Amino acid sequence: MTGKDANRRLTLGKSWVLAATGFVVLIGGVVAWRQLSGGPQHAEAQAPVQQRAVQQRPAQRPAAAAPAAAPAEEVAPPATQKIQTVAVVNREPITRSALADEALRRHGKEVLESLLNRHLIAIACQQQGIQVTEGDIDAEIQNIAKKFGLSVDRWLGLLKEERNVSPGQYRREIIWPTLALRRLAAGELQVTAEEVQVAMEKNYGPKVKVRMLSVNDRGLAEELRAKAAANPDSFADLAKDYSQDINSAAARGLIPPIRKHIGNQEIEDTVFALQPGEISPVLFVASQYLVFKCEEQMPADYDRIPAGSLEGIRNQMADQVRESKMREAAATVYEKLQANAQIENVYNDATKASRMPGVAAVLNGQPVSLRELQEECINRHGIEVLDGEINRKILQQELTRRQLSVTEADLEAEIVRAADSLGFLTQEGKPDMEAWLKQVTEEQGVSVELYVRDAVWPTVALKKLVNNQVQVTEEDIQKGFVANYGERAQVLAIVLDSQRRAQEVWEMARRNPTEQFFGELARQYSIEPVSKNNDGQVPPIRRHGGQPTIEEEAFKLKPGQISGIIQAGNQSIILYSLGLTKPVINSIEDVRDELVKELHEKKLRLAMADEFERLRDDAQIDNFLANTTQAGKAYQAAVRQQLQQDRK
């Protein structure tokens, strides 16, 4: 049986290989792009607080130390000498076995695919006598870090910070497969003389110095092209005034010289055919209409290559070509390995799992153990999963201390509440729990079991811990009514990032206090996208919306009046009043029940977050996996009290 007819084969395709061998290209972007993206936020039943890493002093490990990283050439790390207690929370242990179960439950499917990928590659390397040593991996990491001008430590830290890839995971799942596939593919790579010549032309060949004009309207492009053709010397001014490419417009249309074989073939063919001073026809490229003016046809740089260095440079070009072809060649090699592989997925098939206990998959007749998959899940996701289990343990302990419990009925009631609050209703107008569960689990890519365990259970637990503390007062109701149904201030706004610029704009607005002129100022000077793109118009301002300074100023103004300069953090804001809206609902009694329900839920959420923060801060936590410890505020207070008593 081949891989093509194997039972329930995993998806182990070309995309994974490209992802592994091209990881440097992807992660290189973090040097310039520093952003962590959070997952979608939901109002439904969910974990009320984000998982939090404990960042105090290093923890003292149990006697069994964690093993060192496995040799790169090994398929999987050995299962011996693993710490069996991974954390202690308020003197209660969390075992490695429990963590393995939870990590497997959340990440088993994706990790099994990665694990089998490496198995396939490792088998091929063993068959061909190829080894990738720790030294090879170290050298590759050093080379990559050097490309970005970083030390190895800083590079590895950046990977962890920006992509949540640990050094061990990077070595094992990125660098090792990359090097192994390179060596497997090396025999299939052919670099021709023509390819080397193309690389030489890219780096040392002729180029064209040009100016560019870019707009998104063909009619305007043709009009500007005609003006430029009639007066080529005007091209720089036309680019400055009309080009929608900000960078080139600022340089009066000048862009870096265009070389051959670098970008769009149509652009290259067009500009290399132009004579100095000549204007190109309009080209449509990447949803933009482009016009070029040739400033100079620049000769090749071959004569600048030092004598005796040409052969060395050609060899460098051949290496560049070989490297650029490596990813595709590696993917081809992997496709061949996959085509000949026999892969049987046991983990995702309950019937097969019952027949083959302890087996995650069978690859070419050899079993891949469930224990190995569990350990791989811990290697990749153990710290984040353990942090969630620590949070759960803290909540369980507090429920037990207060003699409270979370029942199946409590969980179902919370799911029904979430469905109702988000409008998942049956035709009879009743909460549609099934429709909600289908929506939320598909959206978040989790099972119903995981959704209930990770989102619903913590929500219910915290509600039980704080529910009696939450009271909605008459003052809350009055403020809620004004905020939701009261009059609102309609204004135009200009947001600026400096006091000096704000003073200049305010003076201009005061000299011509009309709605139209204020809108023009907003379009020209505001740094906030909504007001800038809508001539100063912003959503109406309500009372008790969380911006008291802005609210007070907005509601003081009469129609046509301009505010003073309002400081909001590092920004300066100027408002132009358009008047107040009329309330749609005048009687608070018409919406009292709805307001009470909404306000209670909001105050409950805040109380839940505060309670969890308190419990977490008070807890004594030794996290042996992350090598951190936290004494807990309660323990620290007790120690201080004892010390004070001892001094007496």
C-alpha positions as CSV (number, residue, x, y, z in Angstrom):
1,M,0.0,0.0,0.0
2,T,1.5,3.3,-1.0
3,G,0.9,6.7,0.6
4,K,-1.7,7.5,-2.0
5,D,-4.1,4.8,-0.8
6,A,-3.2,4.8,2.9
7,N,-6.0,4.9,5.3
8,R,-7.0,8.4,6.4
9,R,-3.6,9.9,5.4
10,L,-2.5,13.1,7.0
11,T,-2.1,16.2,5.0
12,L,1.7,16.3,4.6
13,G,2.1,18.3,1.5
14,K,4.3,20.8,-0.2
15,S,3.0,23.7,1.8
16,W,4.7,22.4,5.0
17,V,8.1,22.0,3.3
18,L,7.9,25.5,1.8
19,A,7.0,26.8,5.3
20,A,10.0,25.1,6.9
21,T,12.6,25.9,4.3
22,G,11.3,29.4,3.8
23,F,10.9,30.2,7.5
24,V,13.8,32.7,7.4
25,V,12.0,34.7,4.8
26,L,8.8,34.8,6.9
27,I,10.5,35.5,10.2
28,G,12.9,38.0,8.8
29,G,9.9,40.4,8.6
30,V,9.8,40.6,12.4
31,V,13.0,42.7,12.3
32,A,11.0,45.5,10.8
33,W,7.5,44.5,11.8
34,R,7.0,44.2,15.6
35,Q,3.5,43.2,16.3
36,L,1.8,40.5,18.2
37,S,-1.7,39.8,17.0
38,G,-4.3,38.7,19.5
39,G,-7.1,36.3,18.7
40,P,-10.7,37.5,18.2
41,Q,-12.4,38.8,21.3
42,H,-15.9,37.5,22.2
43,A,-18.7,38.7,24.4
44,E,-19.8,35.1,24.9
45,A,-18.8,32.6,27.5
46,Q,-15.0,32.5,27.5
47,A,-12.0,32.6,29.7
48,P,-12.5,36.0,31.4
49,V,-8.8,36.8,31.7
50,Q,-5.9,36.2,29.4
51,Q,-3.3,33.6,30.4
52,R,-0.4,35.2,32.2
53,A,3.2,34.1,32.4
54,V,4.8,34.2,35.8
55,Q,8.0,36.2,35.5
56,Q,9.5,36.2,39.0
57,R,12.6,34.4,40.1
58,P,13.7,31.0,38.7
59,A,12.0,28.1,40.4
60,Q,13.9,25.3,42.2
61,R,13.4,22.1,40.2
62,P,12.6,18.7,41.6
63,A,15.5,16.2,41.8
64,A,14.9,14.9,38.2
65,A,16.3,17.5,35.9
66,A,14.8,18.3,32.5
67,P,16.8,16.7,29.7
68,A,19.0,18.6,27.2
69,A,17.8,19.0,23.7
70,A,18.0,15.8,21.7
71,P,20.6,15.5,19.0
72,A,19.4,17.0,15.8
73,E,19.7,13.8,13.8
74,E,17.4,12.0,16.1
75,V,13.8,11.7,15.1
76,A,12.4,12.3,18.6
77,P,13.9,13.2,22.0
78,P,14.3,10.3,24.5
79,A,11.5,9.9,27.0
80,T,13.7,9.4,30.0
81,Q,14.5,11.8,32.9
82,K,11.5,14.0,32.3
83,I,10.3,16.0,35.3
84,Q,7.2,14.3,36.5
85,T,5.8,17.3,38.5
86,V,5.6,20.2,36.2
87,A,4.1,22.8,38.6
88,V,3.0,23.2,42.2
89,V,0.1,25.6,42.9
90,N,-0.6,26.4,46.5
91,R,1.1,23.1,47.4
92,E,-0.9,21.0,45.0
93,P,1.1,19.4,42.1
94,I,0.3,19.3,38.4
95,T,1.8,16.2,36.9
96,R,3.5,15.7,33.6
97,S,0.9,13.1,32.7
98,A,-2.0,15.6,33.3
99,L,-0.2,18.2,31.2
100,A,0.5,15.7,28.4
101,D,-3.2,14.9,28.2
102,E,-4.2,18.5,28.0
103,A,-1.5,19.4,25.5
104,L,-2.5,16.4,23.4
105,R,-6.2,17.4,23.6
106,R,-5.5,20.9,22.2
107,H,-2.7,20.3,19.8
108,G,-2.4,16.6,19.0
109,K,-3.6,16.8,15.4
110,E,-1.3,19.6,14.2
111,V,1.7,18.3,16.2
112,L,1.3,14.8,14.8
113,E,1.6,16.2,11.3
114,S,4.8,18.0,12.2
115,L,6.2,14.9,13.9
116,L,5.5,12.7,10.9
117,N,7.1,15.2,8.6
118,R,10.3,14.9,10.6
119,H,10.1,11.2,10.7
120,L,9.8,11.0,6.9
121,I,12.8,13.2,6.4
122,A,14.8,11.4,9.1
123,I,14.1,8.0,7.4
124,A,15.3,9.4,4.0
125,C,18.4,10.8,5.6
126,Q,19.2,7.5,7.3
127,Q,18.8,5.6,4.0
128,Q,21.2,8.0,2.2
129,G,23.7,8.3,5.1
130,I,23.0,12.0,5.6
131,Q,23.6,13.5,9.0
132,V,22.8,17.0,10.3
133,T,24.8,17.6,13.5
134,E,24.4,20.1,16.3
135,G,27.3,22.0,14.8
136,D,25.6,22.3,11.5
137,I,22.5,23.7,13.2
138,D,24.6,26.2,15.2
139,A,26.3,27.4,12.1
140,E,23.1,27.8,10.2
141,I,21.5,29.8,13.0
142,Q,24.6,32.0,13.2
143,N,24.5,32.7,9.5
144,I,20.8,33.6,9.6
145,A,21.3,35.9,12.6
146,K,24.2,37.5,10.8
147,K,22.1,38.3,7.7
148,F,19.9,40.4,9.9
149,G,22.7,42.0,11.8
150,L,21.8,40.4,15.1
151,S,23.5,38.3,17.6
152,V,22.4,34.7,18.0
153,D,20.9,35.4,21.4
154,R,19.0,38.4,20.1
155,W,17.7,36.5,17.1
156,L,16.5,33.6,19.1
157,G,14.9,36.0,21.6
158,L,13.1,37.8,18.7
159,L,11.7,34.5,17.4
160,K,10.3,33.7,20.9
161,E,9.0,37.2,21.4
162,E,7.4,37.8,18.0
163,R,6.5,34.3,16.8
164,N,6.4,32.3,20.0
165,V,9.0,29.9,18.7
166,S,11.3,28.6,21.4
167,P,15.0,28.0,20.6
168,G,14.5,24.2,20.9
169,Q,11.5,24.3,18.6
170,Y,13.4,26.5,16.1
171,R,16.3,24.0,16.0
172,R,14.1,20.9,15.9
173,E,11.2,22.0,13.7
174,I,12.7,24.6,11.4
175,I,16.4,24.4,11.0
176,W,16.9,20.7,11.2
177,P,14.3,19.9,8.4
178,T,15.6,22.8,6.3
179,L,19.2,21.5,6.4
180,A,18.1,17.9,5.9
181,L,16.0,18.7,2.9
182,R,18.8,20.8,1.4
183,R,21.1,17.9,1.6
184,L,18.5,15.5,0.3
185,A,17.9,17.9,-2.6
186,A,21.5,18.8,-3.3
187,G,21.9,16.1,-5.9
188,E,18.8,17.3,-7.9
189,L,19.9,20.9,-8.2
190,Q,21.2,22.0,-11.6
191,V,22.5,25.5,-12.1
192,T,22.9,26.5,-15.8
193,A,25.1,29.1,-17.3
194,E,22.0,31.0,-18.5
195,E,20.8,31.2,-14.9
196,V,24.2,32.5,-13.7
197,Q,24.1,35.1,-16.5
198,V,20.6,36.3,-15.4
199,A,21.9,36.7,-11.8
200,M,24.9,38.7,-13.1
201,E,22.5,41.0,-15.0
202,K,20.4,41.4,-11.9
203,N,23.4,42.6,-9.8
204,Y,25.8,44.1,-12.3
205,G,23.9,44.6,-15.6
206,P,22.6,47.8,-17.2
207,K,19.9,49.8,-15.4
208,V,17.6,52.7,-16.2
209,K,17.3,55.8,-14.0
210,V,13.6,56.8,-14.2
211,R,10.9,58.9,-12.6
212,M,7.5,57.4,-12.0
213,L,4.0,58.7,-11.7
214,S,1.3,56.4,-10.2
215,V,-2.5,57.0,-10.0
216,N,-5.5,54.8,-9.8
217,D,-7.6,56.4,-12.5
218,R,-6.8,55.6,-16.2
219,G,-8.3,58.9,-17.5
220,L,-6.1,61.0,-15.1
221,A,-3.1,58.8,-16.1
222,E,-3.6,59.5,-19.8
223,E,-4.1,63.2,-19.1
224,L,-0.9,63.5,-17.1
225,R,1.0,61.4,-19.6
226,A,-0.1,63.8,-22.4
227,K,1.1,66.8,-20.4
228,A,4.4,65.1,-19.7
229,A,4.9,64.1,-23.3
230,A,4.2,67.7,-24.4
231,N,6.7,69.1,-21.8
232,P,9.0,66.3,-20.4
233,D,10.6,68.8,-18.0
234,S,7.3,69.1,-16.1
235,F,7.3,65.4,-15.2
236,A,8.9,65.9,-11.8
237,D,6.3,68.5,-10.8
238,L,3.4,66.3,-12.1
239,A,4.7,63.4,-10.0
240,K,5.0,65.6,-6.9
241,D,1.5,67.0,-7.3
242,Y,-0.5,64.0,-8.6
243,S,1.3,60.7,-7.9
244,Q,-0.5,58.6,-5.3
245,D,2.7,56.7,-4.4
246,I,3.8,58.8,-1.4
247,N,7.4,57.9,-1.4
248,S,8.1,58.6,-5.0
249,A,6.0,61.7,-5.0
250,A,8.1,63.1,-2.2
251,A,11.2,62.5,-4.4
252,R,9.5,64.2,-7.4
253,G,8.9,60.8,-9.0
254,L,12.5,59.5,-8.7
255,I,12.7,55.8,-7.8
256,P,15.7,53.5,-7.5
257,P,17.2,52.5,-11.0
258,I,15.3,49.6,-12.6
259,R,17.4,46.5,-13.4
260,K,16.6,43.5,-15.5
261,H,15.0,40.3,-14.1
262,I,14.1,42.0,-10.8
263,G,10.4,42.9,-11.0
264,N,7.6,43.3,-13.5
265,Q,8.7,42.2,-17.0
266,E,6.4,44.7,-18.8
267,I,7.9,47.6,-16.8
268,E,11.4,46.4,-17.5
269,D,10.8,46.0,-21.3
270,T,9.2,49.4,-21.4
271,V,11.8,51.5,-19.6
272,F,14.8,49.8,-21.3
273,A,13.3,50.7,-24.6
274,L,13.0,54.4,-23.7
275,Q,15.5,57.1,-24.6
276,P,16.6,59.8,-22.1
277,G,13.7,62.4,-21.8
278,E,11.2,60.0,-23.4
279,I,7.8,59.3,-21.7
280,S,6.4,55.8,-21.5
281,P,2.8,54.8,-22.4
282,V,0.4,54.2,-19.5
283,L,1.0,50.8,-17.9
284,F,-1.5,49.0,-15.7
285,V,0.3,47.1,-13.0
286,A,-0.9,46.0,-9.6
287,S,-4.2,48.0,-9.8
288,Q,-2.2,51.2,-10.5
289,Y,-1.8,53.2,-13.7
290,L,1.9,54.0,-14.1
291,V,3.8,56.4,-16.3
292,F,7.6,56.5,-16.5
293,K,10.1,59.1,-17.7
294,C,13.6,57.9,-18.7
295,E,16.3,60.1,-17.1
296,E,19.3,58.0,-18.1
297,Q,20.2,54.6,-19.6
298,M,23.0,53.5,-17.2
299,P,25.6,51.0,-18.5
300,A,26.5,47.7,-16.9
301,D,28.9,47.6,-14.0
302,Y,31.0,44.7,-15.3
303,D,34.0,46.9,-15.8
304,R,33.9,47.9,-12.1
305,I,34.6,44.3,-11.0
306,P,38.2,44.1,-9.8
307,A,40.6,42.2,-12.1
308,G,40.7,38.5,-11.1
309,S,37.4,38.7,-9.2
310,L,35.0,37.9,-12.0
311,E,35.2,34.1,-11.5
312,G,34.6,34.4,-7.8
313,I,31.6,36.7,-8.3
314,R,30.2,34.2,-10.9
315,N,30.5,31.5,-8.3
316,Q,28.7,33.7,-5.8
317,M,25.9,34.2,-8.3
318,A,25.7,30.4,-8.8
319,D,25.4,30.0,-5.1
320,Q,22.6,32.6,-5.0
321,V,20.8,30.7,-7.8
322,R,21.2,27.4,-6.1
323,E,19.8,28.9,-2.8
324,S,16.8,30.4,-4.6
325,K,16.0,27.0,-6.2
326,M,16.5,25.1,-3.0
327,R,13.0,25.6,-1.6
328,E,11.3,24.3,-4.8
329,A,13.8,21.4,-5.0
330,A,13.2,20.6,-1.3
331,A,9.5,20.5,-1.9
332,T,10.0,18.2,-4.8
333,V,12.1,15.8,-2.7
334,Y,9.5,15.8,0.0
335,E,6.7,15.1,-2.5
336,K,8.6,12.1,-3.6
337,L,9.0,10.9,0.0
338,Q,5.3,11.4,0.6
339,A,4.3,9.6,-2.5
340,N,6.1,6.5,-1.4
341,A,5.1,6.7,2.3
342,Q,2.5,4.6,4.0
343,I,0.8,6.7,6.7
344,E,-2.0,5.5,8.8
345,N,-3.6,8.0,11.2
346,V,-4.6,6.2,14.4
347,Y,-4.9,9.2,16.7
348,N,-7.8,10.7,14.9
349,D,-9.7,7.4,14.4
350,A,-11.4,6.1,17.6
351,T,-11.9,2.6,16.1
352,K,-8.2,2.2,15.2
353,A,-7.1,3.8,18.5
354,S,-9.0,1.1,20.4
355,R,-7.3,-1.6,18.4
356,M,-3.9,-0.1,18.7
357,P,-3.6,1.5,22.2
358,G,-0.6,3.8,22.8
359,V,-0.1,4.3,19.0
360,A,-0.6,7.7,17.4
361,A,0.2,6.7,13.8
362,V,1.9,4.1,11.7
363,L,4.5,5.3,9.2
364,N,5.9,2.8,6.7
365,G,4.9,-0.1,9.0
366,Q,6.5,1.4,12.0
367,P,4.4,2.7,14.9
368,V,4.8,6.3,16.2
369,S,3.8,6.1,19.9
370,L,1.2,8.2,21.6
371,R,3.8,8.9,24.3
372,E,6.1,10.4,21.8
373,L,3.3,12.6,20.4
374,Q,2.4,13.8,23.9
375,E,6.0,14.7,24.6
376,E,6.2,16.6,21.3
377,C,3.0,18.5,22.3
378,I,4.7,19.4,25.6
379,N,7.8,20.5,23.8
380,R,5.8,22.8,21.5
381,H,2.9,24.0,23.6
382,G,3.6,22.8,27.2
383,I,4.3,26.2,28.7
384,E,1.1,27.9,27.4
385,V,-1.0,24.9,28.2
386,L,0.5,24.6,31.7
387,D,-0.3,28.3,32.4
388,G,-3.9,27.6,31.6
389,E,-3.9,24.5,33.8
390,I,-2.4,26.6,36.6
391,N,-5.2,29.1,36.2
392,R,-7.8,26.3,36.4
393,K,-6.2,24.8,39.5
394,I,-6.3,28.2,41.2
395,L,-10.1,28.5,40.5
396,Q,-10.8,24.9,41.5
397,Q,-9.0,25.5,44.8
398,E,-11.0,28.6,45.6
399,L,-14.3,26.9,44.7
400,T,-13.4,24.1,47.1
401,R,-12.4,26.5,49.9
402,R,-15.8,28.2,49.6
403,Q,-17.6,24.9,49.2
404,L,-18.9,25.8,45.8
405,S,-19.0,23.7,42.7
406,V,-19.7,24.0,38.9
407,T,-22.4,21.6,37.7
408,E,-23.4,20.5,34.3
409,A,-26.6,22.5,34.7
410,D,-24.5,25.6,35.4
411,L,-22.4,25.1,32.2
412,E,-25.5,24.6,30.1
413,A,-27.1,27.7,31.6
414,E,-24.1,29.8,30.7
415,I,-24.1,28.5,27.1
416,V,-27.8,29.3,26.8
417,R,-27.1,32.8,28.2
418,A,-24.3,33.4,25.6
419,A,-26.6,32.2,22.8
420,D,-29.4,34.5,24.0
421,S,-27.1,37.6,24.4
422,L,-25.6,37.2,20.9
423,G,-29.0,36.7,19.2
424,F,-28.8,32.9,18.4
425,L,-32.5,32.2,18.7
426,T,-34.9,29.6,17.4
427,Q,-38.0,30.4,15.3
428,E,-39.9,30.4,18.6
429,G,-37.6,33.1,20.0
430,K,-35.8,30.8,22.5
431,P,-32.0,30.6,22.8
432,D,-30.5,28.2,20.2
433,M,-27.7,26.5,22.1
434,E,-26.8,24.1,19.2
435,A,-26.5,26.9,16.7
436,W,-24.3,28.9,19.0
437,L,-22.1,26.0,19.8
438,K,-21.7,25.2,16.1
439,Q,-20.8,28.9,15.3
440,V,-18.3,29.4,18.2
441,T,-16.5,26.1,17.8
442,E,-16.1,26.5,14.0
443,E,-14.9,30.1,14.4
444,Q,-12.4,29.2,17.1
445,G,-11.4,25.8,15.6
446,V,-12.0,23.9,18.8
447,S,-14.3,21.0,19.9
448,V,-17.3,21.6,22.0
449,E,-15.5,19.8,24.8
450,L,-12.6,22.2,24.7
451,Y,-14.8,25.3,24.4
452,V,-16.7,24.2,27.5
453,R,-13.5,23.4,29.4
454,D,-11.5,26.5,28.5
455,A,-14.2,29.1,28.1
456,V,-17.4,28.2,29.7
457,W,-16.1,26.5,32.9
458,P,-13.8,29.4,34.0
459,T,-16.6,31.9,33.3
460,V,-19.1,30.0,35.4
461,A,-16.5,29.4,38.2
462,L,-15.7,33.1,38.5
463,K,-19.3,34.1,38.4
464,K,-20.0,31.9,41.3
465,L,-17.1,33.4,43.2
466,V,-18.2,37.1,42.7
467,N,-21.9,37.0,41.9
468,N,-23.0,38.1,45.4
469,Q,-20.6,41.1,45.3
470,V,-22.2,42.7,42.2
471,Q,-24.9,45.3,42.8
472,V,-26.5,47.6,40.3
473,T,-27.3,50.9,42.0
474,E,-29.8,53.6,40.9
475,E,-26.9,55.8,40.1
476,D,-25.6,53.1,37.7
477,I,-29.0,52.9,36.0
478,Q,-29.2,56.7,35.6
479,K,-25.8,57.0,34.1
480,G,-26.4,54.0,31.9
481,F,-29.7,55.5,30.6
482,V,-27.9,58.8,29.8
483,A,-25.0,57.1,28.1
484,N,-27.2,54.8,26.0
485,Y,-30.3,56.8,25.3
486,G,-29.5,60.4,26.2
487,E,-28.7,63.3,23.9
488,R,-25.3,63.2,22.1
489,A,-23.0,65.9,20.9
490,Q,-22.5,66.0,17.2
491,V,-19.1,67.5,16.4
492,L,-16.4,67.7,13.8
493,A,-13.0,66.9,15.1
494,I,-9.3,67.5,14.3
495,V,-6.8,65.3,16.0
496,L,-3.1,66.4,16.1
497,D,0.1,65.0,17.5
498,S,1.8,68.1,18.7
499,Q,0.8,71.2,20.7
500,R,2.5,73.5,18.3
501,R,0.6,72.2,15.3
502,A,-2.6,72.2,17.2
503,Q,-2.1,75.9,18.0
504,E,-1.5,76.7,14.4
505,V,-4.6,74.8,13.2
506,W,-6.8,76.3,16.0
507,E,-5.8,79.8,14.9
508,M,-6.7,79.0,11.3
509,A,-10.1,77.6,12.4
510,R,-10.8,80.6,14.6
511,R,-10.2,83.0,11.8
512,N,-12.7,81.2,9.5
513,P,-15.2,79.4,11.9
514,T,-17.3,77.7,9.3
515,E,-18.2,74.0,9.1
516,Q,-16.8,73.7,5.5
517,F,-13.5,75.2,6.4
518,F,-13.1,73.2,9.6
519,G,-13.8,70.0,7.5
520,E,-11.0,71.1,5.1
521,L,-8.6,71.6,8.0
522,A,-9.5,68.1,9.3
523,R,-8.9,66.5,5.9
524,Q,-5.5,68.3,5.7
525,Y,-4.2,68.1,9.2
526,S,-6.0,65.4,11.3
527,I,-3.8,62.4,12.1
528,E,-6.9,60.2,13.0
529,P,-8.2,58.3,10.0
530,V,-12.0,58.6,10.6
531,S,-11.9,62.4,11.0
532,K,-9.3,62.9,8.2
533,N,-11.2,60.8,5.6
534,N,-14.7,62.3,6.5
535,D,-14.0,66.0,6.6
536,G,-13.9,66.0,10.4
537,Q,-17.0,63.9,11.0
538,V,-16.8,61.5,13.9
539,P,-19.4,59.4,15.8
540,P,-21.6,61.5,18.1
541,I,-20.1,61.9,21.6
542,R,-22.2,60.5,24.5
543,R,-22.0,61.2,28.2
544,H,-20.3,58.7,30.6
545,G,-18.5,57.2,27.6
546,G,-15.1,57.2,29.3
547,Q,-13.7,60.5,28.0
548,P,-14.8,63.0,30.6
549,T,-12.6,65.9,29.4
550,I,-13.8,65.6,25.8
551,E,-17.4,65.0,26.8
552,E,-17.5,68.1,29.0
553,E,-16.1,70.3,26.3
554,A,-18.4,68.9,23.6
555,F,-21.6,69.4,25.6
556,K,-20.6,73.0,26.6
557,L,-20.4,74.1,23.0
558,K,-23.2,75.8,21.1
559,P,-23.7,75.0,17.3
560,G,-21.0,76.7,15.3
561,Q,-18.6,77.2,18.2
562,I,-15.0,75.9,18.2
563,S,-13.6,74.4,21.3
564,G,-10.3,75.2,22.9
565,I,-7.4,72.7,22.4
566,I,-8.2,69.6,24.4
567,Q,-5.3,67.4,25.6
568,A,-6.0,63.7,25.5
569,G,-2.8,61.8,26.3
570,N,-0.2,62.7,23.7
571,Q,-2.8,64.1,21.3
572,S,-4.4,67.5,20.9
573,I,-8.0,67.7,19.8
574,I,-10.1,70.5,18.4
575,L,-13.9,70.2,18.2
576,Y,-16.5,72.1,16.1
577,S,-20.1,71.8,17.4
578,L,-22.9,70.8,15.1
579,G,-25.4,70.7,18.0
580,L,-27.0,68.1,20.2
581,T,-29.2,65.1,19.1
582,K,-32.7,64.5,20.5
583,P,-33.1,61.5,22.8
584,V,-35.1,58.7,21.2
585,I,-36.4,57.3,24.5
586,N,-37.4,59.8,27.2
587,S,-38.6,57.5,30.0
588,I,-36.1,55.4,31.9
589,E,-38.8,53.0,32.9
590,D,-39.2,51.9,29.3
591,V,-35.7,50.3,29.3
592,R,-35.0,49.8,33.0
593,D,-35.0,46.0,32.9
594,E,-32.8,45.9,29.9
595,L,-30.4,48.4,31.5
596,V,-30.2,46.5,34.7
597,K,-29.4,43.3,32.9
598,E,-26.7,44.9,30.7
599,L,-25.1,46.8,33.6
600,H,-25.1,43.8,35.9
601,E,-23.3,41.8,33.2
602,K,-20.7,44.5,32.7
603,K,-20.1,44.9,36.4
604,L,-20.0,41.2,36.8
605,R,-17.2,40.9,34.1
606,L,-15.2,43.6,35.8
607,A,-15.6,41.9,39.2
608,M,-14.6,38.5,37.6
609,A,-11.4,40.0,36.2
610,D,-10.5,41.6,39.5
611,E,-11.2,38.4,41.4
612,F,-9.1,36.3,39.2
613,E,-6.3,38.9,39.3
614,R,-6.4,38.7,43.1
615,L,-6.4,34.9,43.2
616,R,-3.5,34.8,40.8
617,D,-1.5,37.3,42.7
618,D,-2.1,35.6,46.0
619,A,-1.2,32.1,44.7
620,Q,2.1,30.4,45.4
621,I,3.2,29.0,42.0
622,D,6.3,27.0,41.2
623,N,6.3,26.4,37.4
624,F,9.1,24.0,36.7
625,L,8.5,23.9,33.0
626,A,8.9,27.7,32.6
627,N,11.5,27.7,35.4
628,T,9.6,30.5,37.4
629,T,8.2,30.8,40.8
630,Q,5.9,33.2,42.6
631,A,5.6,33.4,46.4
632,G,2.2,35.0,46.4
633,K,1.0,38.2,48.0
634,A,-0.8,36.3,50.8
635,Y,2.3,34.4,51.7
636,Q,4.5,37.5,51.6
637,A,2.0,39.3,53.8
638,A,2.1,36.4,56.3
639,V,5.9,36.4,56.3
640,R,6.0,40.1,57.0
641,Q,3.5,39.8,59.8
642,Q,5.5,37.0,61.4
643,L,8.7,39.0,61.2
644,Q,7.0,41.9,62.9
645,Q,5.8,39.7,65.7
646,D,9.2,38.2,66.1
647,R,10.7,41.6,66.6
648,K,8.3,42.4,69.4
